[in-house]
Structures are given as C-alpha cells and as structure tokens.
Amino acid sequence: MRLSEIWIYPVKSLGGIRLKEAKTEERGLQYDRRWLIIDEENTFITQRVFQQMALIDVALEQNGLKIYERNNPENSIKVPYEPVSAQKLSVKIWDDLAEAVTVMNEADAWLSAQLEKNVRLVMMPESTERKADPKYAKNGEIVSFADGYPFLVISQASLDELNSRLEEPISMVRFRPNFVISDTMPFEEDEWKRIRIGELDFEIVKPCARCVLTTVDPTTGQKAPEPLKTLASYRRVNNKVLFGQNMVASNFGVVREGDELEVIE
C-alpha cells in the first residue's frame, strides 16, 4: 500500500493543490485550510451555498498565495503569507468560534467581486487553538479551518468501487482528501485504527460523514444528486453517509508521494 496522492486546500472551499511532498503539523498539512472566507456576520462560507467557489483556484508561490479564476487565470490576486491588515476577529465555523486575522483589503474586494457578495478573507494565526472534537480526538488535538479533523484519508479502491456504481465516474477531488492510498481493497481504510505513512504515525479517529458539497462538480460548479444518492444506498450508517476516514497525527515530519503505508492496528 502506498501514498499515491497528497492534497491541500489552503483556502477552505476553494480549489485544491496536489503536492509531491508536504510537511505535517498538528492542525493538518502545512498551509491546509489556514485561510477562510467569511460573510458580513463573520461566519464561514463554502461551496455548499456558493458553488462558484469551486471555480476559484489557489497556487502556492514563493511569497504567498495566488488566488485566481480557473477559466480566466489572468484574473487573480496575490495574497502574502503574512497578513497585511491583520485585524483580529472571532469567526464562526460550524459550532466553533475561532480567532482569526484579516489578510488584506484587496483580497476582500477581489473575492467579493467573484462571489457577488461582501466577503472577507481571514487567516488562522499560530496562536489560535481550535480543538478537534474531544469525543474522538482524545489528546486535545487542534485543527485548522477544516470541518472537524486535521487529516482525511481515502483509498483509491473505495472511489473505484463507487465509480463502478455510477453512470458517470467522478474524480477524487469531490471528496477533498489529504491522502489517497493505492493498492488496498475497497473501504479497507474503515478497518484501520493506526497507520504509518513513511516514518509518520497517524490515528484514525472516526469515519467522515459526507454532505452536499460532494454533489458540486469541481470542474463546472454545478450541483447534481450524485454521488451522494448512490453512496447513501450502501454507505449509510445512523443516517450519515460515510466515505473516508478522519485522522490525527502522532508525530510530525514530511510525507512524500510514494511513501509506503503500514497498518499498525
């Protein structure tokens, strides 16, 4: 079993970036979901409501992020890694309130124009400690602006099995994992409790319950019933549709595409 893909999503709900290697940190992969778009009530927004977010991509550059329109890459904004405006705010993400800082007025204006809504871009500073759900993450782990946990793993075989049931196959991008694993049986990840990727250990804490975001086509921004409709027919447990596993890290370092995966427990 091998780590076949590594993904980060620097700005929550915007396009993802595939990497050859990535540094792991307690709250997730470096740069993963450290930025968030908020509305006028300081509440996070996502593709669940604003499907056009699927068509905005992000690139890591030397001095900051480049955020750009996928279908018109010239229409872009550069966002430095260090916030410019740096106003402290309390932002609402699901049931959590987390301290964030504003980034720059120009980014707010650019994103507001793209989304046709008054929004702001904020960043999570190192001082913010947003706790993962203590029911599952037992050691006080913290998380970025990800929905609930620092890392998400899915096997390629699970997607292949799902695609065998769909009229139109879909890509793994729908499910926004951090790690994709090759050479497993379908849904083998459901059985794992602890794994090692390369030299790093991770603990599987709970299955990932999927929502309508998976029904937004990342290439068009259009919403349709699949794949949630088919997944619900055979992956529903306690009224939740499960696909992928959430994880926390036991130690930190670098993961690389091609790293071997070992099941410890």
C-alpha positions in Angstrom: 0.0 0.0 0.0 1.3 3.4 -0.9 0.6 7.1 -0.6 -0.4 7.9 -4.2 -1.7 11.5 -3.8 -1.2 14.4 -1.3 -3.6 17.3 -1.4 -4.0 20.6 0.5 -6.8 23.2 0.2 -5.2 26.4 1.5 -8.4 28.5 1.3 -11.3 26.4 2.7 -13.8 25.5 -0.2 -11.6 26.9 -3.0 -9.6 24.7 -5.3 -7.1 22.1 -4.0 -3.4 21.7 -4.8 -1.7 18.4 -5.4 1.8 18.1 -3.9 4.7 15.7 -4.2 5.5 16.1 -0.5 4.1 18.0 2.4 5.0 18.9 6.0 2.6 17.6 8.7 1.7 19.8 11.6 -0.7 19.3 14.5 -3.6 21.1 12.8 -3.0 19.4 9.5 -0.7 19.6 6.5 1.2 22.9 6.2 -0.9 25.6 4.6 -4.0 23.3 4.5 -7.2 25.3 5.3 -5.3 28.1 7.1 -7.4 30.7 5.2 -11.2 31.1 5.3 -13.7 33.2 3.6 -16.3 34.8 5.9 -19.5 36.8 5.3 -20.7 40.1 6.9 -21.6 38.2 10.1 -18.1 36.7 10.3 -19.5 33.3 9.5 -17.6 30.9 7.2 -19.0 30.3 3.7 -18.4 27.2 1.4 -19.4 25.7 -1.9 -22.4 24.2 -0.1 -24.1 27.5 -0.9 -21.7 29.3 -3.1 -21.0 26.7 -5.8 -18.9 29.2 -7.8 -16.2 28.8 -5.2 -15.4 25.5 -6.9 -14.1 27.5 -9.9 -11.5 29.6 -8.0 -8.1 28.0 -7.7 -5.1 28.6 -5.4 -1.4 28.2 -6.0 1.5 28.3 -3.5 4.1 30.8 -4.6 7.3 32.0 -3.0 5.9 35.0 -1.2 2.3 34.0 -0.8 -0.9 32.5 -2.4 -2.1 33.2 -5.9 -5.9 33.1 -6.0 -7.3 33.0 -9.5 -10.3 32.3 -11.6 -9.7 28.9 -13.2 -11.3 29.8 -16.5 -9.5 33.1 -16.7 -6.2 32.7 -14.9 -5.2 36.3 -15.6 -7.9 37.4 -13.2 -6.0 36.8 -10.0 -4.9 38.3 -6.7 -1.7 37.7 -4.8 -2.0 37.2 -1.0 1.1 37.4 1.1 1.7 34.6 3.7 1.9 37.3 6.4 -1.4 39.2 6.8 -1.3 42.9 5.9 -4.4 44.3 7.6 -4.2 41.8 10.5 -7.3 42.8 12.3 -8.3 40.2 14.9 -11.8 38.8 14.6 -13.8 36.0 16.1 -15.2 33.9 13.3 -17.9 31.2 13.4 -17.2 27.9 11.7 -19.9 25.2 12.4 -20.3 25.3 16.2 -16.9 26.8 16.9 -15.8 30.3 17.5 -12.1 30.8 16.5 -9.8 33.8 16.5 -8.6 34.8 13.0 -7.0 37.8 11.5 -7.9 39.7 8.3 -5.5 39.4 5.5 -5.7 42.3 3.0 -8.4 44.6 1.7 -7.5 43.9 -1.9 -8.2 40.2 -1.4 -11.5 41.0 0.2 -12.5 43.2 -2.8 -11.4 40.6 -5.3 -13.3 37.7 -3.7 -16.4 39.9 -3.1 -16.4 40.6 -6.9 -16.0 36.9 -7.8 -18.7 35.7 -5.4 -21.0 38.8 -5.8 -21.3 39.0 -2.1 -19.5 41.1 0.5 -16.9 38.8 2.0 -13.5 38.9 3.7 -10.5 36.6 3.7 -9.1 35.7 7.1 -6.2 33.5 8.3 -5.7 31.3 11.3 -2.7 32.6 13.3 -0.5 30.1 15.2 -1.9 31.3 18.5 -5.4 30.0 17.7 -6.2 26.7 19.2 -9.4 25.3 17.6 -10.0 21.9 19.2 -10.9 18.8 17.3 -14.0 17.1 18.8 -12.8 15.6 22.1 -15.2 12.7 21.8 -12.9 11.3 19.1 -9.6 13.2 19.3 -8.5 12.2 22.8 -5.3 14.2 23.2 -6.5 17.7 22.9 -5.6 17.9 19.2 -6.2 21.1 17.4 -7.4 21.6 13.8 -7.3 24.3 11.1 -10.5 25.6 9.4 -11.1 22.0 8.1 -14.6 20.8 9.0 -13.5 18.7 12.0 -10.1 17.0 11.9 -6.6 17.6 10.8 -6.3 14.8 8.1 -8.6 12.9 5.8 -7.5 9.6 4.1 -9.4 7.8 1.3 -8.3 4.7 -0.7 -8.4 4.8 -4.4 -10.1 1.5 -4.4 -13.0 3.0 -2.5 -13.5 5.6 -5.2 -13.1 2.9 -7.9 -15.8 0.8 -6.3 -18.1 3.8 -6.1 -17.5 4.7 -9.7 -18.4 1.2 -10.7 -21.9 2.0 -9.4 -22.2 5.5 -11.1 -23.3 6.2 -14.7 -20.7 9.0 -14.9 -17.4 8.4 -13.0 -16.2 11.2 -10.7 -12.8 12.2 -9.5 -11.3 12.0 -6.0 -11.3 15.8 -5.9 -15.0 15.7 -5.0 -14.1 14.3 -1.6 -11.2 16.7 -0.8 -8.9 14.2 0.9 -5.4 15.0 2.1 -4.1 11.5 1.4 -5.1 9.0 -1.3 -3.8 5.4 -0.8 -3.3 2.9 -3.6 -3.2 -0.9 -3.6 -5.9 -1.6 -1.0 -9.3 -3.3 -1.1 -12.3 -1.0 -1.3 -13.1 0.6 2.0 -10.2 -1.2 3.7 -9.5 2.1 5.5 -12.7 1.5 7.5 -10.8 -1.2 9.4 -7.7 0.8 10.3 -7.1 2.2 13.8 -3.4 3.3 13.5 -1.3 3.6 10.4 2.2 4.6 9.4 2.9 6.6 6.3 6.6 6.6 5.6 8.0 7.4 9.1 4.9 9.1 10.4 2.2 7.7 12.6 -1.5 8.6 12.4 -4.5 7.6 14.4 -7.8 7.0 12.7 -10.4 8.8 14.9 -13.8 8.5 13.0 -15.3 8.0 9.6 -16.0 11.1 7.5 -19.7 11.9 7.1 -20.3 13.3 3.7 -22.5 16.3 2.8 -23.9 18.1 -0.3 -20.5 19.6 -1.1 -19.7 16.3 -2.8 -22.5 16.9 -5.2 -20.8 20.0 -6.6 -18.9 19.2 -9.8 -15.4 20.8 -9.2 -14.9 21.3 -12.9 -18.2 23.2 -13.5 -19.5 24.4 -10.2 -22.9 22.7 -11.0 -24.8 20.7 -8.4 -26.5 17.3 -9.1 -27.7 14.4 -6.9 -24.7 12.2 -7.3 -22.5 10.8 -5.8 -24.4 11.3 -2.5 -27.5 9.5 -3.8 -25.6 6.3 -4.7 -23.4 6.5 -1.6 -26.5 6.7 0.6 -27.8 3.5 -0.8 -24.9 1.4 0.7 -22.7 3.6 2.9 -25.4 5.0 5.3 -24.8 4.4 9.0 -27.0 6.1 11.6 -28.4 8.4 8.9 -24.9 9.5 7.9 -23.2 8.8 4.6 -19.6 7.7 5.2 -16.7 7.9 2.9 -13.1 8.3 4.0 -11.5 8.4 7.5 -10.5 11.3 9.7 -7.1 11.2 11.3 -4.9 12.9 13.8 -1.1 12.8 13.8 1.0 11.1 16.4 4.3 12.7 15.3 5.3 15.2 12.7 7.6 15.4 9.7 7.3 15.1 5.9 5.2 12.8 3.8 6.0 12.1 0.2 4.1 10.7 -2.7 5.1 7.0 -3.0 5.6 6.5 0.8 4.7 3.1 2.0 1.7 2.7 4.2 1.7 0.2 7.0 -1.3 -0.7 9.2 -0.1 -0.8 12.8 -3.5 -1.6 14.3 
